[in-house]
Amino acid sequence: MNPDGQWYPIIVSGVVGLLSGSFLNVVAYRLPCGESIVHPGSRCPSCGHRLSIYEIVPLLSFAVQGGHCRHCREKISVRYPLLELATALLFVWTSIHVVGDLKQFTWAIFWLILIAAVGTDWTSMRIPDVITYPGGLIVLLLAGATGVQSWSLALSGAVLCPLILLTVHLLSRGNMGLGDAKLYVAIGAILGPYMGVESLIVASAVGVLVGMPLRLTRRLRAGQRIPFAPMIAVGTLLVAQYGTGWTTAYVHLLGLQVAASFGKTVLTTHGACARVMPTNL
């Protein structure tokens, strides 16, 4: 441990993240089914066996049990350890990169909402309103009140980003779910309008990178939908980490390509003129 004790809050954040991720797995499974997320206790979804405390230790129980239920030997979804690990890593990221207890609290609440959306989208291909509506409002109020964003940026992000996705939803005739648009109220509020839009662009790129190999290997059929919330989460984290550098780099690259194309056109045009120009002039 570092003499200054700076590792202590990071470790605590990771542990809290693991425990929170374990609870979010319950939310992801039960909420789309309309079940209570607090009662009854954790149980195997296959055989209904009530799980002991030793069977719900984040990450460790999954590893020790080999990814199977101890009682019915049914396979446990990889979603469980992935959501636990993702939540822990996001909490650790917040502890390292966000300065100020109130701002860290705001980001922690946001990550919980985002991972809950990822989990429900993963299990049911939808993001319930009970996550997006109160979640968006809570993040908007916290982001403005704690200074994560100014009130003007938080409000404009919370409005602009969902409107863009709503437009995509209408143009795609429903292929883009409204749950994603509602989720972007919280994302736009905490990232602001510029980085919020950028996260959507990055998420779309991640979706292409994930979808193309699946299509090429025939694991994804034509017209088959996949959850977009995981891509949104990746795009949000990348933009939160690197800021507008992604857009800046893209615009710079696009500018170079346009300049190169323009230069090639000019050279080609001049070359054509030289070929038809009379030599005695």
C-alpha positions in Angstrom: 0.0 0.0 0.0 1.2 3.5 -0.8 2.5 5.4 2.3 0.1 8.2 1.5 -2.8 5.8 1.7 -4.0 6.8 -1.8 -4.7 3.1 -2.7 -7.2 2.8 0.1 -10.1 4.7 -1.6 -9.4 3.0 -4.9 -9.7 -0.5 -3.2 -12.8 0.5 -1.4 -14.3 1.8 -4.6 -13.6 -1.4 -6.4 -15.2 -3.5 -3.6 -18.3 -1.3 -3.5 -18.4 -1.5 -7.3 -18.3 -5.3 -7.2 -21.1 -5.5 -4.6 -23.2 -2.9 -6.6 -22.6 -4.9 -9.8 -23.9 -8.0 -8.1 -27.1 -6.2 -7.2 -27.4 -4.8 -10.7 -27.5 -8.4 -12.0 -30.6 -8.9 -9.9 -32.1 -5.8 -11.4 -31.2 -6.9 -14.9 -32.9 -10.2 -14.5 -36.0 -9.3 -12.5 -37.0 -5.8 -13.6 -37.9 -6.8 -17.2 -40.0 -9.6 -15.8 -41.9 -7.3 -13.4 -40.5 -9.0 -10.3 -39.4 -7.4 -7.1 -35.7 -6.7 -6.9 -35.6 -7.1 -3.1 -37.8 -10.1 -2.4 -37.3 -13.0 -2.5 -33.6 -13.5 -2.0 -31.1 -14.5 -4.7 -32.0 -17.8 -6.3 -31.0 -19.9 -9.3 -33.1 -18.9 -12.3 -33.1 -22.5 -13.5 -33.9 -24.7 -10.4 -35.1 -21.9 -8.1 -32.6 -22.9 -5.3 -32.1 -20.2 -2.7 -28.4 -19.2 -3.0 -26.3 -19.0 0.1 -24.0 -16.1 0.8 -21.0 -18.2 -0.5 -22.7 -18.6 -3.8 -23.2 -14.9 -4.5 -19.7 -13.6 -3.8 -18.9 -11.3 -6.8 -16.6 -12.9 -9.4 -15.3 -15.5 -6.9 -18.4 -17.7 -6.7 -18.7 -17.8 -10.5 -15.0 -18.8 -10.8 -15.1 -21.4 -8.0 -18.3 -23.0 -9.3 -16.9 -23.1 -12.9 -19.8 -21.0 -14.2 -22.5 -23.5 -13.2 -25.1 -23.8 -10.5 -23.9 -26.0 -7.7 -27.3 -27.8 -7.5 -28.7 -28.2 -11.0 -25.4 -27.7 -12.8 -27.1 -25.3 -15.2 -24.7 -22.9 -16.9 -24.6 -19.4 -15.3 -24.7 -16.5 -17.8 -21.3 -14.8 -18.3 -23.4 -11.6 -17.8 -23.0 -12.0 -14.1 -19.3 -11.7 -13.7 -19.0 -9.2 -16.6 -21.5 -6.7 -15.0 -19.8 -7.1 -11.6 -16.3 -6.5 -13.1 -17.5 -3.6 -15.3 -19.2 -1.8 -12.3 -16.0 -2.3 -10.2 -13.8 -0.9 -12.9 -16.0 2.1 -13.5 -16.0 2.9 -9.7 -12.2 2.6 -9.7 -12.0 4.9 -12.7 -14.1 7.4 -10.9 -12.0 7.2 -7.8 -8.8 7.9 -9.9 -10.0 10.5 -12.4 -12.8 12.5 -10.7 -11.8 15.1 -8.1 -14.2 15.9 -5.3 -16.5 13.6 -3.2 -19.7 15.1 -4.5 -18.6 14.7 -8.1 -17.5 11.2 -7.5 -20.9 10.5 -6.0 -22.6 11.9 -9.1 -20.5 9.7 -11.4 -21.1 6.6 -9.2 -24.9 7.1 -9.4 -24.6 7.6 -13.2 -22.6 4.4 -13.6 -25.2 2.5 -11.6 -28.0 3.8 -13.9 -25.9 3.0 -17.0 -25.0 -0.5 -16.0 -28.6 -1.2 -15.0 -29.6 -0.2 -18.5 -26.9 -2.4 -20.0 -28.1 -5.4 -18.0 -31.8 -5.0 -18.8 -31.0 -4.4 -22.5 -28.8 -7.5 -22.5 -31.5 -9.7 -20.9 -34.6 -8.4 -22.6 -33.6 -6.1 -25.5 -35.3 -3.1 -23.8 -34.5 -0.5 -21.2 -37.4 0.0 -18.8 -38.7 3.5 -18.2 -38.2 3.0 -14.4 -34.5 3.3 -15.1 -34.3 6.0 -17.7 -36.9 8.6 -16.5 -35.9 8.9 -12.8 -32.3 8.1 -13.7 -32.1 11.0 -16.2 -33.7 13.5 -13.8 -31.4 12.4 -10.9 -28.2 12.7 -13.0 -29.3 16.0 -14.4 -29.9 17.5 -11.0 -26.7 16.0 -9.5 -24.6 17.1 -12.5 -25.7 20.7 -12.3 -25.7 20.9 -8.5 -22.3 19.4 -8.0 -20.6 21.2 -10.8 -19.8 18.1 -13.0 -21.4 20.3 -15.7 -22.7 23.8 -15.7 -26.5 23.9 -15.6 -26.6 25.2 -19.1 -24.4 22.4 -20.5 -26.2 19.7 -18.4 -29.6 20.9 -19.7 -28.6 21.3 -23.3 -26.9 17.9 -23.3 -30.0 16.3 -21.7 -32.1 17.7 -24.4 -29.9 17.6 -27.5 -28.7 14.0 -27.3 -32.1 12.3 -26.8 -33.5 14.5 -29.7 -30.8 13.1 -32.0 -31.6 9.5 -31.1 -35.3 10.3 -31.3 -34.7 11.5 -34.9 -32.8 8.3 -35.6 -35.6 6.3 -34.1 -38.2 7.9 -36.5 -36.0 7.7 -39.6 -35.2 4.0 -38.9 -38.8 3.2 -38.3 -38.2 1.9 -34.8 -35.0 0.0 -35.4 -33.3 2.3 -32.9 -35.2 1.8 -29.6 -36.6 4.7 -27.7 -35.0 3.3 -24.5 -31.6 4.3 -25.9 -32.9 7.8 -26.5 -34.3 8.1 -23.0 -31.0 6.8 -21.6 -29.2 9.6 -23.3 -30.9 12.2 -21.0 -28.5 11.0 -18.2 -25.6 10.7 -20.6 -26.1 14.1 -22.1 -26.5 15.7 -18.7 -23.2 14.4 -17.3 -21.1 14.7 -20.4 -22.6 17.9 -21.8 -23.9 18.3 -25.4 -20.5 18.1 -27.3 -19.1 15.0 -25.5 -22.6 13.5 -25.4 -22.9 13.6 -29.1 -19.4 12.3 -29.5 -20.1 9.3 -27.2 -23.0 8.4 -29.5 -20.6 8.5 -32.5 -18.1 6.3 -30.7 -20.8 4.0 -29.6 -22.0 3.6 -33.2 -18.4 2.8 -34.3 -18.2 0.2 -31.5 -21.4 -1.3 -32.7 -20.0 -1.6 -36.2 -16.8 -3.2 -34.9 -18.9 -5.7 -32.9 -21.6 -6.4 -35.5 -19.5 -6.9 -38.6 -17.5 -10.0 -37.2 -20.8 -11.4 -36.0 -22.3 -11.1 -39.4 -19.3 -12.5 -41.2 -19.3 -15.5 -38.9 -23.1 -15.9 -39.4 -23.7 -15.6 -35.6 -25.8 -12.5 -36.4 -28.6 -12.9 -39.0 -29.6 -10.2 -41.4 -32.1 -7.9 -39.6 -31.4 -9.4 -36.2 -31.0 -6.8 -33.4 -28.4 -6.7 -30.8 -28.4 -4.7 -27.5 -27.0 -1.2 -28.1 -26.7 -0.2 -24.5 -23.3 -2.0 -24.0 -21.9 -0.1 -27.0 -23.3 3.1 -25.5 -21.5 2.3 -22.2 -18.2 1.8 -24.0 -18.6 5.0 -26.0 -19.5 6.9 -22.8 -16.4 5.7 -20.9 -14.0 6.3 -23.8 -15.3 9.9 -24.2 -15.3 10.5 -20.5 -11.6 9.4 -20.4 -10.3 11.0 -23.6 -12.7 14.0 -24.0 -13.2 15.5 -27.4 -9.9 14.2 -28.7 -11.7 11.5 -30.7 -13.7 14.1 -32.7 -10.6 16.4 -33.0 -8.6 13.5 -34.4 -11.4 12.5 -36.8 -11.9 16.0 -38.1 -8.2 16.4 -38.6 -8.0 13.1 -40.5 -11.0 14.1 -42.5 -9.5 17.4 -43.3 -6.3 15.7 -44.5 -8.3 13.4 -46.7 -10.3 16.2 -48.2 -7.1 18.2 -48.8 -5.4 15.2 -50.4 -8.5 14.6 -52.6 -8.6 18.3 -53.6 -4.9 18.3 -54.4 -5.2 15.1 -56.5 -8.1 16.7 -58.4 -6.2 19.9 -59.1 -3.1 17.9 -60.3 -5.3 15.7 -62.5 -7.1 18.7 -64.0 -3.9 20.6 -64.6 -2.4 17.5 -66.2 -5.5 17.2 -68.5 -5.2 20.9 -69.5 -1.5 20.4 -70.3 -2.3 17.6 -72.7 -4.9 19.5 -74.7 -3.1 22.9 -74.6 -1.5 23.9 -77.9 2.3 23.8 -77.8 2.8 27.0 -79.9 1.2 29.2 -77.2 
